[in-house]
Each structure stands twice: as structure tokens, then as C-alpha cells.
Amino acid sequence: MSSRKLLQPSDRASVLTTRQTLKMARSAHAFVRGSTVQFYEWLKAQKRGTLPEGPPVWICGDCHAGNLGPVAGIDGRVAVQIRDLDQTVIGNPAHDIIRLALSLATASRGSDLPGVTTARILEQVIEGYRAALRQNADTIDDAPQSIQVVVRKSIARSWKHLAKERLEDRKPTIPLGARFWPLSEPEQKKIEQLFESASLHRLATSLRSREDDAPVEVLDAAYWMKGCSSLGLLRFAVLLGIGEGKRRDFALMDVKEAVLAAAPRYAGEKMPKDNAVRVVEGARHLSPQLGNRMMSGHLARRPVFIRELLPQDLKVEISQLTIEEAMKAASFLAGVVGKAHARQMDKSTRARWSKELERHRSKSLDAPSWLWTSVVSLIGKHEVAYLEHCRRYASQPEAA
């Protein structure tokens, strides 16, 4: 692609808006993933007392299935945990349960599974979540084949795989084009200054047995057009060279702007005022494998959080499901969320919360009525909003 065709910084906003609306129009499942603000507006409209009030813990805040997947820790071990913590707050854990159940139910509808499957999915969500509270959650062997394949792929991946996937080749440059866009001169300088800090040096050298005193150099950087709900925020890919000579290693860093969370927090609970610090703190509670690899900072006075992208970090893509896979996915992924919540509770708190979740069961459905009512209502509201979104945007030509 010639330099004349590269998107310039001044043109980003309009292109990002167009791409976000088009991406959300691809499917109802994609629309659910990109409509966090609407999700909480719809929940807020429900009558007070409709949902159980869980203990104050850090929650994901945007707990759809696409935000869970294999992540590697500093020690190299891989576990399936929450991967995206932009919306994390100290809040009601029931919100994570509903958001996950909604995304799984929407994926089920997109797979043309019978309507009764939705009811069974909600049963498995509650069972998998409560099993995690009892510290008896499903193992990876109990996950559907699609998740097991992703985990095995994650463990086998190397830097070469990451470079080929993210950078198109293994050369120490970021190829500008459809996903990576040029930086302005001030942005380039600010990024170089960011990685001159001692804290970012420690982050860069903390993984893959790198020497603590190894020199760290910014080799290349670009604006990164990535994600859906994050489109329009600052997002940069930064390629670092760590060490010298034959021992030089490379690291691809993700620098992302942190903004005010749409997820409601519990009143009276203390959280960091800085949104980047909030994201890192929530990640360390909910997803230690990821949180311990993250750091907060500021870029042009805007809060950002930074992490190194590792080859093992993958997302679970829920596409075409069989009934059996839908049941296993619901139980397993709910267990992942349940473990993230449970590690913040003592034994008695876990027991009380589990008992609260057991309330309001009907004779015909082995899941609480509040979950069924919430998800069915939200499916209907999302479907109406999705179709209206498609009517307004899907006919628009995609931005160049």
C-alpha cells in the first residue's frame, strides 16, 4: 500500500465510526458484544429488587463469551481466564452472569438451535457458576471441543505465530495498512517517552527470561484499529527490541486508552479514580495471569494501560454450536467467571452468594427466574435494536 493510501491521523474518527457500526451489523452476536452501554441501560430499567444483590467484588463488567479465553502468565503457564477488563468495577456479580448468559443465548440462536436450548443454557450457566463457588468448577477436559482446541493451539504457539498473525511477517517492523495506521509526530514522541520510564522497562523485561538490565528500544509503533466497543479510543501497537546482538528479543506491546466504565459500581466501595489504574487493579483480582502482566500510565495526559501481547493469548470464538457444545460451553465459561469472583470471597461469603442464586427457581426450569426473565427480555430488546441498527447502517459502503 502506497503512502498516499495510508489513513492519516486526522481521518481516523470518521473511519472508526463507520467500521464500528458495520462490525456490529454483521450478526446479532456481534451487536451484543459491542453494546455494553445499552446493556446497562436496559438492566437499569428493570424494577429495583429484580436482580439479586451479590457481594461487592471486582466484576468484568463486559462479560460476554468473546472476552474469555486462554491467557499466559509471567511463569508461562496458560489458563482460561477473562481477557478484557476495560469495564471492570467493584459491583454486582449478577451482572457478569447475565451478560455471559445473554451472549451464549445469542450465539445459540445464531446457530439455529431449538428455542428450548436457551433455557438449558441458563441452567448450565448457573450450575457451572455455583460449582466454581464450591471450588469444584469444570476442568478443561469438560469444555467443548472448540475451547479445548483453542487451549491446545495456545500452548503450542510461539513468537513466530504472533508475528505472522499480528504483523504479517517476522521482520521488526509494523506493516501499515488496513489495521495499523501512521502516527502523528507528537504521538510517536509521546510513545517513546512512555517506554523510557523505569516501570515500563520492568514490564518489558519481566517475561520470557529476559535480563532485568537489558536495554529496551522502541523499534516501531502504529495506531491499531482493533476491537469493536473500543473503536475510537487511543489504541497503539508498539514493537520493542529488548537486549542486544544475538540475545535481542522482541515484544509487541498493546497500549490502550482507559475511559470511564459503563458498568455500575457499588456505592460506597473505594476504587482507583484513575481509569487505567482501575483496569489494572480489576485485572489482578479477576484474571491474575493477565493482570500481573499489565501496567498503567499516561499518554498525552490520557490514562492508558499497557501489556505485552503473548502468543498464547487467544479469544474463544463462539460461532456454530451443537446442542452438546452449547451446554458444555455454558457450564465451562460460567465456571471461569465463577472462579474469578470466588477468589475474592471467603468461604462463608461464597456460601451465602450461592444460596442467594438458588432462590426463585421454578418447577419447570432449573435456573432462577430472575436470570430467565432478564435474558429473555434482553434478547428481545437486543434483536429489535440490532435490526434497527442494520436498517440504519448496514447499507452504508465500508470505509476505505
URLIN-V619594 format. One line per field, one symbol per residue. ss: DSSP state (a for helix, b for strand, c for the rest). phi: phi as a letter, one per 30 degrees, with the letter a starting at -180 (. if undefined). burial: 1 if it has 24 or more other C-alpha atoms within 12 Angstrom, else 0. A space follows every 10 residues. Layout:
BEGIN
ss: ???
phi: ???
burial: ???
END
This chain:
BEGIN
ss: ccaaacccaa aaaaaaaaaa aaaacccaaa aaaccaaaaa aaaacccccc cccccbbbbc ccccaaabbb bbcccccbbb bbccccccbb bbaaaaaaaa aaaaaaaaaa cccccaaaaa aaaaaaaaaa aaacccccca aaccaaaaaa aaaaaaccaa aaaaaaaccc cccccccccb bcccaaaaaa aaaacccaaa aaaaaccccc cccccbbbbb bbbbcccccc ccccbbbbbb bbccaaacbb bbbbbbbccc cccccccccc ccccaaaaaa aaaaaacaaa accbbbbbbc cbbbbbbbbc cccccccccc ccaaaaaaaa aaaaaaaaaa aaccccaaaa aaaaaaaacc bccccccbaa aaaaaaaaaa aaaaaaaaaa aaaccccccc
phi: .dddcddded cdeddddddd ddddddaddd dddcbddded ddddddddjd cdcdddbdcd ibddedccld bccedjdcbd bdcbbecdbd addddddddd dddddddddd chdeeddedd dddddddddd ddddhbdddd dcddeddddd dddddddbee dddddcciac ddbcddldcc cdcddddedd dddedddddd ddddcdchhd decddbbdda aadcdbibdd ejcdabcbcc cbjbidddcb bccccbdcbe ddddcddjdd bedddddedd ddddddbeed edccbcabbh icdbcbbddc eddbcdcccd cddddddddd dddddddedd dddccdddde dddddddddi dcdcbdbddd dddddddded dddddddddd edbddddddd
burial: 0000001010 0100111111 1111111111 1111111111 0110000000 1101111111 1111111111 1111010111 1111111111 1111111111 1111111111 1010001111 1111111111 1111101111 0011011101 1011101010 0110011000 0111110111 1110001101 1101100001 1111111101 0001111111 1111111111 1111111111 1110000011 1111111111 1111100000 1001111111 1111111111 1111111110 0111111111 1111111110 1110111111 1111111111 1111100001 0011001100 0000111111 1111110110 1110110011 0000000000
END
